[in-house]
Amino acid sequence: VQLQASGGGLVQPGGSLRLSCAAAGSIFSIGTVAWYRQAPGKQRELVAAASSEGRATYADSVKGRFTISRDNAKNTVYLQMNSLKPEDTAVYYCNALIQLIGRETRSYWGQGTQVTVSS
């Protein structure tokens, strides 16, 4: 299975970006999906997660600004990021718990997409 992340880029403070992550392969089901980020010199941190039922959780630093959503028909998860701040600058990674046909559920990572917030 492949997770293809896209949508990163350079944006000014206060701007918005929408990240997408599409899963492709012989997928039987997708459980919890999540976005993580890693800034230079820092550990990777959880930004937002959405259960298969659509229940969302957020890091305190992004609550009220970021929204995670999923389109189960398209095997795609999104991260809408509004009111971006310079401290949101990081490489963003998507993660998903995926069960392939005839296989056990395991965690998969996307390749990362750079988000830079700067004037």
C-alpha angles and dihedrals in degrees: 000000000000130000111203115195123194143157103076124132147120118311135168121247110279092028131118139237134180119213122200131195120189125192120212131183142065093326121177097176142344121218126182116358125196147176122225130181137202124198122198111285093006136100122257110267135195113252103175140341135194125199123221086260089056098253108152133206128186141195111253090242093063103034111129092015106060128052125193119203138166137211104206093188090059096036087234134135125198136200115201108198119194133174090023119200131201089250089063088069108121145106107280120213129191121216131190139181103228133181113204120207107283093001139100122261115266140166121264130190132209122226097257132250125224119239116189121184111193142131 
